[in-house]
Amino acid sequence: MENQKEEGSFKRELGLFDGTMLVVGSMIGSGIFIVSADITRQVGSAGWLILIWVLTAVITMIAAVSYGELSAMFPKAGGQYVYLKESYNKLIAFLYGWSFFAVIQTGTIAAVGVAFAKFAAYLYPPLSNENILYEMGSFQLNAAQLVSIVTIVLLTYINTRGVKDSKMLQTFLTIIKILSLFGLIIFGLTLAAKADVWNANWANAWDSKMFDASTSSWVTIGGTALMSGIVASMVGSLFSSDAWNGVTFIAGEIKNPQRNVGLSLFLGTLIVSVIYILANVMYVAVMPLNEIANAPSDRVAVAAAQYIFGNTGTIIIAVMIMISTFACNNGLIMAGARVYYTMSKDGLFFKKASNLNKFDVPEWALWAQGIWASLLCLTGQYGALLDFVIIIVLIFYILTIYGIFILRRKMPNAERPYKAFGYPVLPFIYIVVASAVSIGLLITKTSTCGWGVLIMLIGIPVYYLTKPKEA
């Protein structure tokens, strides 16, 4: 009986609507409410701010529709990990899975948990990171870290109770999130938008400036400085637009996955891209650029709500962002464990990760992910966590999308119910843009991105040391 349980299979309980809600819910976390402040400090103009979000939307959607072909070819649990294994070999797939567990998924869960705590502290200041609860040597445990860990543990527990509960929670919270974001945008543009603010922000729309914190003044930039500003600021917008691929990891639980996974990817990334661009148009219509750049604790959405609704509005926004980050982490936790499950089936992860519990979910994998993400919360730095994550995410997106070219040659006759839109031009454009951003990041943010790459490379000796002997 025990053996049969291990062979247990996922239940296909998620439809197209659920898949789309998972994409939207996993993508919209904390970023859109925070990162526009840093982007504005890096490039200092309304034109560049909006262009960076448009560019991010375009490359995210190209990647998502390209993944449609892969998800239709391999409609099973594990998503991107499976595509890399089929396109390249087990080593590349293992490096992705290793990085995914060590940094990508767990680092994102930690960053979103930290953001949840940041806004909880806005409502109840004792929960802030300034409230130190325990000190030992250089290690400090603060209230915000504890809050983020508690949310991760709670959501992990909910997910161990089966996919139905987490699906209902995901869909309910995501609908609240979409409606409240649209509400914020509409009220912002109708109640608080001021022609003089809008005109002032667009007067020199392409004059790029950088905010110098040491002198609290703006410095005009161009050429190389502008390029590195764009690259640095795209960390935030790309991070905000990431995690759309989560639906590919749970393909084993999606009804009619050949059709629904690709469609969920397209619809989800389209909805989020529209919301993100409109939100930034609203920020520029409501607040002077200086105030976007210098929003307290980077809470741009809270500062905008102050203009729209006064003080009560800021409380509503903080609650809304807490719902948003909570739903985001639910989606990330649900999807992530399916990758370790598939790796374990291939003999590339702890054997226990391939066991399904009585609710047909990989409980052991969920808890392993939750514990490691909780430990990453103790690093506590939102910005550093983003740099760590985004460089590795981009490297593997590039490899996966190049995998479409490889598989067209390697498996020319394989069934492809859906083909990558705009192939080969659009996937090639993605590879070029994402490669340029990755190289720019390694040059401009070597200290944090370099560590991310190093963690990924450590996976090579780990792979050869732990690889099961081929029969």
Disulfide bonds with the S-S distance in Angstrom:
none
